[in-house]
Amino acid sequence: MSLQTLVLILHVLGSGVVFGVVFFSVFLVVKPGWSQGRLSHLHFVGRFGMWASGWQVATGVYLAGIEWSEFSSNTLFWTKMALYLIEGTLAGLLIEKKIKGATAGAKPSGLSVSILSQMILIVLIIGIGVLLVER
């Protein structure tokens, strides 16, 4: 097995972890009733998601570097990168908003739009990733 194949496997596994973190964070945000334990879980998920996202970036940079002549001018690739950045920012803001709202005792507004946007972005990122591999 080549190093490229191993890194590709790790990248795909990492995308599964990132998808799981997004799903879990959405579940935590949607479910009513907040205890200190749930806030602790949400904080852990947010931190774990940051590490998983870093893993994705590291393996993705390696894989893109191997085929840089193909990816450097690929609009689909750069669209995926922009969506990944937007989704990561949205996820971080969503988690912070929920934690601040829960500690203040208020339910943050606009969560349903944020959650829907995050899920659409994740599906688009995964879809574009599959399209890039299929080409």
C-alpha positions as CSV (number, residue, x, y, z in Angstrom):
1,M,0.0,0.0,0.0
2,S,1.4,3.4,-1.0
3,L,1.6,6.4,1.3
4,Q,-1.0,8.2,-1.0
5,T,-3.5,5.3,-0.5
6,L,-3.0,5.3,3.2
7,V,-3.5,9.1,3.5
8,L,-6.6,8.8,1.2
9,I,-8.0,6.2,3.6
10,L,-7.3,8.4,6.6
11,H,-8.9,11.4,4.7
12,V,-12.1,9.4,4.1
13,L,-12.2,8.2,7.7
14,G,-11.7,11.8,8.8
15,S,-14.6,12.9,6.7
16,G,-16.7,10.4,8.5
17,V,-15.6,11.7,11.8
18,V,-16.3,15.3,10.8
19,F,-19.8,14.3,9.5
20,G,-20.4,12.5,12.8
21,V,-19.4,15.5,14.8
22,V,-21.7,17.8,12.8
23,F,-24.6,15.3,13.2
24,F,-23.9,15.0,17.0
25,S,-23.6,18.8,17.4
26,V,-26.9,19.3,15.6
27,F,-28.6,16.7,17.7
28,L,-27.3,18.4,20.9
29,V,-28.5,21.8,19.7
30,V,-32.0,20.6,18.7
31,K,-32.7,18.5,21.8
32,P,-34.4,20.6,24.5
33,G,-33.3,20.8,28.1
34,W,-29.8,21.7,29.1
35,S,-27.7,20.5,32.0
36,Q,-24.1,21.2,32.8
37,G,-23.3,17.7,31.5
38,R,-24.9,18.4,28.2
39,L,-23.0,21.7,27.9
40,S,-19.8,19.7,28.7
41,H,-20.6,17.3,25.9
42,L,-21.3,20.1,23.5
43,H,-18.0,21.7,24.4
44,F,-16.2,18.4,23.9
45,V,-17.9,17.8,20.5
46,G,-16.9,21.3,19.4
47,R,-13.3,20.7,20.4
48,F,-13.2,17.2,18.9
49,G,-14.6,18.7,15.7
50,M,-11.8,21.3,15.5
51,W,-9.2,18.5,15.8
52,A,-11.0,16.4,13.2
53,S,-11.2,19.4,10.9
54,G,-7.5,19.9,11.3
55,W,-7.0,16.3,10.4
56,Q,-9.0,16.8,7.2
57,V,-7.1,19.9,6.2
58,A,-3.7,18.1,6.8
59,T,-4.6,15.0,4.8
60,G,-6.4,17.1,2.2
61,V,-3.4,19.4,1.6
62,Y,-1.1,16.3,1.2
63,L,-3.5,14.7,-1.3
64,A,-4.0,18.0,-3.2
65,G,-0.3,18.6,-3.3
66,I,0.3,15.3,-5.1
67,E,-2.1,16.4,-7.8
68,W,-1.5,20.1,-7.6
69,S,-1.3,20.7,-11.3
70,E,-4.9,19.3,-11.6
71,F,-6.3,21.0,-8.5
72,S,-4.7,24.4,-8.6
73,S,-7.1,25.6,-11.3
74,N,-10.0,23.3,-10.6
75,T,-13.1,25.5,-9.7
76,L,-14.9,22.5,-8.1
77,F,-11.9,22.0,-5.8
78,W,-11.8,25.6,-4.7
79,T,-15.6,25.7,-4.3
80,K,-15.3,22.7,-1.9
81,M,-12.5,24.5,0.0
82,A,-14.6,27.6,0.4
83,L,-17.7,25.6,1.5
84,Y,-15.5,23.7,4.0
85,L,-14.3,27.0,5.5
86,I,-17.8,28.5,5.7
87,E,-19.2,25.3,7.2
88,G,-16.5,25.1,9.9
89,T,-17.1,28.8,10.8
90,L,-20.8,28.2,11.0
91,A,-20.4,25.1,13.1
92,G,-18.1,27.0,15.6
93,L,-20.5,29.9,15.8
94,L,-23.5,27.6,16.2
95,I,-21.9,25.8,19.1
96,E,-20.7,29.0,20.8
97,K,-24.2,30.5,20.4
98,K,-25.8,27.5,22.0
99,I,-23.4,27.4,24.9
100,K,-23.8,31.2,25.6
101,G,-27.5,31.0,25.3
102,A,-27.8,28.0,27.6
103,T,-25.6,29.5,30.3
104,A,-27.6,32.7,30.1
105,G,-30.8,30.7,30.4
106,A,-32.2,31.9,27.0
107,K,-32.9,29.9,23.9
108,P,-30.8,31.4,21.0
109,S,-32.9,32.4,18.0
110,G,-32.2,31.5,14.4
111,L,-30.9,28.0,15.2
112,S,-33.1,26.2,12.7
113,V,-31.8,28.2,9.8
114,S,-28.2,27.7,11.0
115,I,-28.7,24.0,11.4
116,L,-30.3,23.6,8.0
117,S,-27.5,25.7,6.4
118,Q,-24.9,23.5,8.1
119,M,-26.4,20.3,6.9
120,I,-26.8,21.6,3.4
121,L,-23.1,22.7,3.4
122,I,-21.9,19.3,4.7
123,V,-23.9,17.4,2.0
124,L,-22.5,19.7,-0.7
125,I,-18.9,19.3,0.6
126,I,-19.3,15.5,0.6
127,G,-20.9,15.5,-2.9
128,I,-18.2,17.7,-4.4
129,G,-15.5,15.5,-2.8
130,V,-17.1,12.4,-4.5
131,L,-17.3,14.3,-7.8
132,L,-13.6,15.3,-7.5
133,V,-12.6,11.6,-7.0
134,E,-14.9,10.4,-9.9
135,R,-13.3,12.8,-12.4
